[in-house]
Amino acid sequence: MKTSWVVSMFSAADLNGQTVEFQIPGQHSRIHGVGTFEARQLSGRRVVMRIRFHVSADWAGKNGIVFRVSKEGCHQIETHPDQSVARYRMFA
């Protein structure tokens, strides 16, 4: 998977391992779910981010799907108003 570094108002330490409710455009419809951020810091505010979305083990034999967070998506991250759902939300 290609690495794309983005400038974020959140650091990798803020995001890495935290839950995120997300809604992103898919090929035919929007994809909505709750996943976990995987983030690394390069320097300053440059971060690479992915969301790991866990699916049932019997679905095509996979145990997770990974989405790369784009620059546009990065700017949509905010603290989730309902912390019982997830720590953050990103509706790109």
C-alpha positions as YAML, in Angstrom:
chain: A
units: angstrom
residues:
- id: 1
  name: MET
  ca: [0.00, 0.00, 0.00]
- id: 2
  name: LYS
  ca: [1.38, 3.40, -1.00]
- id: 3
  name: THR
  ca: [2.46, 5.69, 1.86]
- id: 4
  name: SER
  ca: [1.04, 9.20, 1.70]
- id: 5
  name: TRP
  ca: [2.21, 11.65, 4.32]
- id: 6
  name: VAL
  ca: [-0.33, 14.30, 5.30]
- id: 7
  name: VAL
  ca: [-0.30, 17.33, 7.60]
- id: 8
  name: SER
  ca: [-2.63, 16.70, 10.53]
- id: 9
  name: MET
  ca: [-3.83, 18.71, 13.50]
- id: 10
  name: PHE
  ca: [-3.54, 15.43, 15.45]
- id: 11
  name: SER
  ca: [-0.23, 13.72, 16.14]
- id: 12
  name: ALA
  ca: [0.40, 10.03, 15.52]
- id: 13
  name: ALA
  ca: [0.47, 9.59, 19.32]
- id: 14
  name: ASP
  ca: [-3.05, 11.10, 19.51]
- id: 15
  name: LEU
  ca: [-4.46, 8.74, 16.87]
- id: 16
  name: ASN
  ca: [-2.51, 5.48, 16.87]
- id: 17
  name: GLY
  ca: [-4.59, 2.64, 18.33]
- id: 18
  name: GLN
  ca: [-7.65, 4.84, 18.88]
- id: 19
  name: THR
  ca: [-11.09, 3.93, 17.59]
- id: 20
  name: VAL
  ca: [-12.68, 5.91, 14.77]
- id: 21
  name: GLU
  ca: [-16.16, 5.91, 13.31]
- id: 22
  name: PHE
  ca: [-15.77, 6.57, 9.61]
- id: 23
  name: GLN
  ca: [-17.80, 7.13, 6.49]
- id: 24
  name: ILE
  ca: [-15.87, 7.21, 3.23]
- id: 25
  name: PRO
  ca: [-16.77, 7.01, -0.45]
- id: 26
  name: GLY
  ca: [-16.64, 3.51, -1.90]
- id: 27
  name: GLN
  ca: [-16.79, 2.37, -5.51]
- id: 28
  name: HIS
  ca: [-20.60, 2.01, -5.55]
- id: 29
  name: SER
  ca: [-21.73, 3.44, -2.21]
- id: 30
  name: ARG
  ca: [-20.44, 4.99, 1.00]
- id: 31
  name: ILE
  ca: [-18.62, 2.72, 3.46]
- id: 32
  name: HIS
  ca: [-19.50, 3.22, 7.12]
- id: 33
  name: GLY
  ca: [-18.05, 1.49, 10.17]
- id: 34
  name: VAL
  ca: [-15.87, 1.67, 13.25]
- id: 35
  name: GLY
  ca: [-12.19, 0.87, 12.97]
- id: 36
  name: THR
  ca: [-8.84, 1.60, 14.57]
- id: 37
  name: PHE
  ca: [-6.28, 4.18, 13.49]
- id: 38
  name: GLU
  ca: [-2.74, 3.08, 12.63]
- id: 39
  name: ALA
  ca: [-0.58, 6.20, 12.52]
- id: 40
  name: ARG
  ca: [3.13, 7.07, 12.29]
- id: 41
  name: GLN
  ca: [4.78, 10.47, 12.63]
- id: 42
  name: LEU
  ca: [7.42, 11.63, 10.14]
- id: 43
  name: SER
  ca: [8.37, 15.09, 11.36]
- id: 44
  name: GLY
  ca: [6.54, 18.13, 12.61]
- id: 45
  name: ARG
  ca: [2.87, 17.61, 11.81]
- id: 46
  name: ARG
  ca: [3.39, 15.14, 8.93]
- id: 47
  name: VAL
  ca: [1.64, 11.85, 9.66]
- id: 48
  name: VAL
  ca: [0.75, 8.75, 7.69]
- id: 49
  name: MET
  ca: [-2.60, 7.27, 8.71]
- id: 50
  name: ARG
  ca: [-4.61, 4.19, 7.95]
- id: 51
  name: ILE
  ca: [-7.84, 2.83, 9.37]
- id: 52
  name: ARG
  ca: [-8.06, -0.89, 10.02]
- id: 53
  name: PHE
  ca: [-11.66, -2.02, 9.75]
- id: 54
  name: HIS
  ca: [-12.30, -5.46, 11.24]
- id: 55
  name: VAL
  ca: [-14.82, -7.72, 9.58]
- id: 56
  name: SER
  ca: [-16.04, -11.16, 10.53]
- id: 57
  name: ALA
  ca: [-13.49, -13.91, 9.95]
- id: 58
  name: ASP
  ca: [-15.85, -15.81, 7.68]
- id: 59
  name: TRP
  ca: [-16.20, -12.90, 5.22]
- id: 60
  name: ALA
  ca: [-13.95, -13.89, 2.30]
- id: 61
  name: GLY
  ca: [-11.46, -15.32, 4.80]
- id: 62
  name: LYS
  ca: [-10.25, -11.86, 5.80]
- id: 63
  name: ASN
  ca: [-9.70, -10.52, 9.28]
- id: 64
  name: GLY
  ca: [-9.59, -6.85, 8.37]
- id: 65
  name: ILE
  ca: [-9.59, -4.24, 5.66]
- id: 66
  name: VAL
  ca: [-7.19, -1.29, 5.63]
- id: 67
  name: PHE
  ca: [-8.07, 2.15, 4.25]
- id: 68
  name: ARG
  ca: [-5.44, 4.81, 3.67]
- id: 69
  name: VAL
  ca: [-6.51, 8.22, 5.01]
- id: 70
  name: SER
  ca: [-6.20, 10.91, 2.32]
- id: 71
  name: LYS
  ca: [-5.36, 14.56, 2.84]
- id: 72
  name: GLU
  ca: [-9.05, 15.39, 2.50]
- id: 73
  name: GLY
  ca: [-10.03, 12.72, 5.01]
- id: 74
  name: CYS
  ca: [-7.35, 13.87, 7.42]
- id: 75
  name: HIS
  ca: [-9.00, 17.28, 7.64]
- id: 76
  name: GLN
  ca: [-12.34, 15.66, 8.54]
- id: 77
  name: ILE
  ca: [-11.08, 13.98, 11.75]
- id: 78
  name: GLU
  ca: [-12.64, 15.26, 14.94]
- id: 79
  name: THR
  ca: [-13.27, 14.09, 18.48]
- id: 80
  name: HIS
  ca: [-16.43, 11.99, 18.44]
- id: 81
  name: PRO
  ca: [-19.33, 13.61, 20.32]
- id: 82
  name: ASP
  ca: [-20.41, 10.16, 21.59]
- id: 83
  name: GLN
  ca: [-17.36, 8.56, 23.17]
- id: 84
  name: SER
  ca: [-19.27, 5.29, 23.64]
- id: 85
  name: VAL
  ca: [-19.15, 4.86, 19.83]
- id: 86
  name: ALA
  ca: [-15.50, 5.79, 19.18]
- id: 87
  name: ARG
  ca: [-12.78, 8.23, 20.25]
- id: 88
  name: TYR
  ca: [-12.77, 10.02, 16.87]
- id: 89
  name: ARG
  ca: [-14.96, 10.29, 13.80]
- id: 90
  name: MET
  ca: [-14.10, 10.97, 10.17]
- id: 91
  name: PHE
  ca: [-16.86, 11.53, 7.66]
- id: 92
  name: ALA
  ca: [-15.08, 12.25, 4.37]
...
